[in-house]
Amino acid sequence: MTTWNTFVEGDNLDVLTAMPEASVDLVVTDPPYNTGNDFAYVDTFRGRDGRRAGRHEAWVAFMRPRLEQMHRVLAPTGALAISIDDNEQARLRLLLDDVFGEENFLAQVVVNLNSKGRQLGSGFATNHEYLLVYSRDAKQCVLDARTTDTVDPADFPHVTDDGRAHRFLPLRNTNKKFNPVSTPTLHYPLHGDPITGRVDVEPFEGSTAFLPVFGDGAAAVWRWSVKLAAERPHDLVCREIRGLKGPRADIFQRDWLDAPGGRRKKLRTIWHHEEIGSTDTSAAELKKLIGKVFESPKPTGLVRRVLRTMPDDARVLDPFAGSGTTGHAVAMLNVEDGGTRTCVSINVAEPTRAGSAAALAGLTTVADITRARLRAVAEEVGGGLVEQVFTRPDADLSDNLPADLPAQLLP
C-alpha cells in the first residue's frame, strides 16, 4: 500500500530544489503572511543600494525563488492554490503573474474563515483571506472547478414516479449569440404534446410542432442537436407554462439530480465558513489530535475543497506545512472517497515561542508540531507516514535581492 503522507524537515527552498521536475500535481500552501511582527527575514535582506530591505521587498525576495521551484516541480497538468491576506495579496498576485504567467491565473477566491471578524485594532473587522489559484499550463490543467459540495437538492423540486428528483430547464438556448444564423443546425422543429408531456423529433398523434423562439418572438435555437434529441426523448418534456402573453407550451429538458458521474456545480469565488470550516473548527481539529499548539491553523474543509478539484490520485505538496493541515486533509479525503492521493509536507525547524503552549508541550520547533500532527493522523485516520530530515551545507541566501526582481513588485 502506498504511504499517503511524507514529512520532510528542512528549508523548503533546499528541499524544493532537490525535488524532480514535474513531480507533483497540486501545490496547496499557506506561506508567512508578513504582518510585520513575525516575518523572520525582515532584517536580513539588503536592497540594490545596500540599504536594509523593507518588509514588502524582503517578503517578495523570500517568496520568489520558492515560487519558481514550486512552478518547476508542478506537472504540466497541475495547479497551485496559495493562501494569503491583505498584507501581501497585491504583491503575491503580481509575483505569481510573473512566475506562472498571468494567462495561467485561474481564480482569486475570497475565503471567509472568521464569521465575527477580527475585533482587535482599529479599522474594519476583517473576516476574510484569499486563495490564489494558478495552473502550470492552463491549456493542459486538469483542475475541475466543479463540486458536489454546493449542489442543493432543493433546486430539484420535481420527482418522477420512480423517485428521481429533477428540475426543468428550457431547451431553448437563451443566449442570443446562438441563433439560426450562427448555428443553423440547432434550429429545427420538435414535436410535443403538453397533455402527455411526450416529445419526439418526428410527428405523432396529438403532437404540435415547436420551433425555438426568444421571448420577443425572434427565431432561436435549441441547446441539443437533433441527434441528441432523438437519442434522449425521455429526458425531454412538453409543458404548458404561463408566459407574458398568457399560457403557452414549450419544450423543456429534465435535468436530473442523480446525473451520470454525480451532480456537480461550479465553485463560486466566495467560500463561506459554513461550507469549509472556520478558525474555530480548525483549532478544534488540531486540539483533538495534539492539543492547542499552533496559532490559526487552516481548516481541513478548506483544503479538502481544493483537493476535490483534482484527480483522486493527485500527488500533493505543501512547502509551508505549518501544523500539517494539508496532509491531514489528504488522509481524510482518501478515507472518504477511496482516493490514493499522496502528500509531501515540508517545514523548517523554526523554534516555537518560549512559554507558548507548543513549547510547554515539548514541541520546540514548528516542524515538531507538523510531525506530531501527521503522526496522530496516521494513527487515527490511516495512510501511514514517512519522515525525513533534509540537510545540506549552510548557504547564505540573503546577500542581495534577485537582480531580475520586477520594478512593479517593489514597494
N, C-alpha and C positions, 0 to 999 in steps of 0.2 A: 504494500500500500504506500502511495506517495505521501510524504510528510507535508502537511498543509502549511506550517509556519516555520520560518527560519529567522533567527535573530542574530544580527551582526553588530558587535560593539566596536565602534571606531568612528573616525571622522568621516562624514558621509561623502565628502569630495574624494578622499582617498579610495573609499570603497566603490563609489560610482565609477571612478576612473579605471578600476581594476575589473569591472564587470564587462562581459562581452557585449558588443554592439547588437542592437535589436533583440535583446534577451528578455524583455518584459512587454506585456500587453497594455498595462494600465498603471499609471502612477497616481496614487492618492496621497496627498501630504498636506501638512499644516506647519509651515515654517515659522520662525520667530516673527512676531507681529511688530517689533520695533516701536515700543511705546515710549522709548527714550530713557526708560528706567533700568531695563534689564537686558539690553542688547549688548552682548559681551564684546562686540567688535568696534564700538564707537570710538574708542581711544587708540586703536591700533592701526587704522588705515591712514595713509597720507595722500593728499591730493596731488595734482600735477605740479603745483607750485611749491610742494613740500609742506604746506600747512596741514594741520590735523583735519581730517575729513569730517564733514558734518554728518549727522546721524543718517540722513537720507542717502547721501553719497556713499557712505560706508555700507549701508544695507544693500544698496544696488550692487556694489562691488563684491560683496559677500555672496549674493544670490546668483549673479551672472554665471560664474563657472559651474555652479551646481545645476542650474537650469540647462546649461549646454550639455552637461553629462546626462541629465535626465532625457533630453532630446535624443542623444546618441544611443542610449540603451533601449529606447522605445522601438517596437516593431513598426513597420510602415502602416500597419492597420490599427495602431494603438492610439491611446489618448492620455491626457494629463488632466487631473482635477486638483486644484490647489486652493486652499482656504486663505483668506486674508481679510483684514479690516480696513477702515478708512485711513489709517496712518500711512500705508504704503500701497493701497489699491491702485492709484493712478500710475505710480511708477512701475508696479508689477505688470500692469496691463501693457504699458509701453515696452517693458523689457521682454515680455512674452511675445509681443508682436515682432520684436527684433529677432529673438532666438528661434521661435517656432514659425514665424511668418503670419502676418495679420490675416492672410487668406485661410489659415487653419484655425482661426478663432471659431469656437462653437457656441459658447454661451457665457454670460455673466449672471450667475444665479444669486438672488438675494436670499440669505438663509436666516430665518427668524428663530434664534435659539433661546432668547430671553423674553418671555411674554411681558414682564413688568418693565423692562428697560433698566439700564444702569443708572442708579439714583445718586451715585457719588459724583462730586464735582459740579461744575456749572454747565449751562447749556442744555442741550436736548438729552432725553433719556434714550440713548441708543439701544436698540433691541435687535440689531441685525448685523451680519457679517456678509462676506461674499464668497462665492465659489467660482473661480475662473476655469473654464474648460476649453482645452485646445487639443487638436489632433496632431499627430506627426505628419499625416498627409490626408487632407480632407477627402480626396478622391478615393482613397483606399480604406479609410477608417471604418471599422465595423461597429462603432458605438451606435446603439439604438436608443434614441431618447424617448422611448415609449415604455410604459409600465402598467402593470396590473394594479398598482397601489392606489391610483386615483380614479379607478373605474367605480362609479356609483350605480349599484343595481337599481336604485330608484329612477334612474334615467331610462329604464327599460320596463315601462309600466304594463305592457300587454303580454298576455300569456296564452299560448296555444292549448288545445285540448290535452296534448301530451306533456304540458308543463314547461315548455320552452319560453323563456322571457325574451321579449324583443321590443323594438321601437320601429316606428315608420319614418323613413326618410324619403323625401321626394326623389323620384328617379330622374327628374329633370335637372340638368346642370344649371345651377343658379348664377354661375359666373358668365357674364356676357362676353367675355373674351372667347368663350367657346360658343359658336353659333353655326348655322348651316353653311356659312361661307368659309369659316376657318376649319371646321370639322364636318364636312358634308355626310360622311358615312354614319354619323351618330344622329342624323335627322331621318327618322323612319317611323312608320305607324306601328303602334302596338294595339292589340285588341283586348278589351276588358269588359267585365260585367260587374257593376258596382253592387248588385244584389248578392251574387255568389262570391264575389271577390276574385274570380278566375282571371288570369292574364295569359295571353299567348301571342306568339309572333304571327300566327295565322288566324283568320276569322273563324268564329264558331257561333253556334246558335245562341242568340241573345246578346251577342257582343257588339260593342261600339268601337270604332277606330279612334285612337287618340294620337295626336301629334304633339310633341313638346312645344310649349309656348311660355313666354315670360308673362308676368302679371299684367303688363301693358298690351298683351296680345301679340307682341313680336315673336317671330319664329325662334325657337330654341333648339337644343339637342338633348338627348338622353346621356346619362353618365355611363351606361352599359352599351356595348356593341350588340348588334342583332344576334351574333353568335352566342354571346354570354346569356342574353335574354332567353334564347332557345334552349340553352343547357340548364338554366335555373329558373324555370317558370314558377316553381313553388315558393321561391323567395321573393316573388312579386305579388302585389295585391292591387286590385282596383277598388278605390274607396270614394265615397261621397264626402265632401268637406264643405265647410261654409266659406265661400270666397267673398271678395269685396262686393261682387255684384249678385250675391245670393249663393245658394247651394250649387255645387258643381262636382263632377267626378274627375279623378286623376289617377295616375299610376304611381305606386309607392314601392319602395324596397323594404322588406322585413330585415332589419339589422339585428342580428342575434347576439344576446349577451354571451352565450357559450360559443363564440366564433371559433373556427378551426385554428389551433395553435394558441388559444387563450385570448380573451379580450384584453387589449392593450390601448392605452391612451397616451398622447404626447405629454411629456412633463412640461409644466409651466416653469417660468423662471423666478417664481417666488415660492419658497418652501417654508411651510409653517411648522412650528414646533409640535403641533398636534399630530403631524404626519411623520416626522423624523426624529422626534425627541428634543429635549431641551438641556440647558446646563444643569438643571436639577436631576433629570433622569440619567444623564451621563455620569454625574457624580455618584449617583446611587449604584449604577452598574459597576463602577470601579471599586466603590466601598464594599460591595458584596463579595468581590473577588479578593482584594488585598488590603482594603482599608482606604480611608480618605487621605491619599498621599500625593495627589497631583492637582495643581490648580487648573481649572477649566478644561477638563478633557472633552473631546468631541463625543457626541452620542453615536453608538453603533448604528442607529437607524439612519443617520445621515450617510455614513459610509456604505451601508447596505443598499441604499437607493442608488448610489453611484455604481456599485458593483453590478447591480442588475442591468445596467445599460450595456454590459459587455458579456461575451460568451461565458458559460458556466465553468469553463476550464481555463480562465484567464490567469496569466502569471502577473501578480500584483506586486508593486514596490511602494514602500513608504520610507523615503530617505530621512524624514524628520519624524521618527516614530512616536516620540513623546511617551504617553502612557501605554501605547500599544493598541489603540482603538482599531486600527485597520486590520491587524492580524486577528483580533477578537471578532470583528465583523465578518471576515473571511470564513472563519471556522463556523460561526453561527449560520451563515447563509448556506454553506456546504451541507450542514445538517438539515437545514430547512428544505432545500430543493435537490439534494443529492449531487450537487456540483463537485468538481475536483479542482477548484481554484487553489493556487498556492500563493504565499505572500512572503516577501523578504522585507523585514523591518530593520532599519539602521538607526542607531543612536550613539552619540558620543558620550563618554563618561564624564559629563559635566556635573560638578558637585551640587548636591541639593543644599538648600539654605540651612545654615546652622540653626538648630532649635525648631525646625519645621517638623510637621507630622511625619514626613518621609524619613528625615534624619533620625528622629526619635524611634522610628520603627526599624532602624538598621539599614535603611536604603540610602546609602551615602552618595550615590550618583543617580542621575536621571536614567541612565542605562540599567541600573538595578531595578528601577520601577518598571521599565519595559519588560525586562527579563522576568520579574516576578509575576506580572500580569499574564504574559504569554505562557508561563509555566502553569498558572492556575487555569487558563483557558484549555490547555492540553489535558489537564486533569479532569475538568468538569465538562467541557464541550467535546473534546476529542481532537484527533488530527495530528497529535504529536508536536514536537518542537526540536529543531536542530539549533544549537548555539555555537557561535564562533566569535573569537576576538581577532580583529584585523589590526595588525601593527605594521608600521613602516618607519623608516628614519624620519625624524622631525624635519619639516620643511617650513621655511618662513614664507607664508603665502600672503603677507600683508605689507610688503615694502611699498608698493605703489598701486594705484588704481589701474585697471587694464587700459592700455593705450587706445583701444578702439571703443571705449565707453561712449555711446552716443550723447551728443550735447544735450538733446532733449530730455535725457534721463537725469541730468544733474539738477540739483535744487536751485 
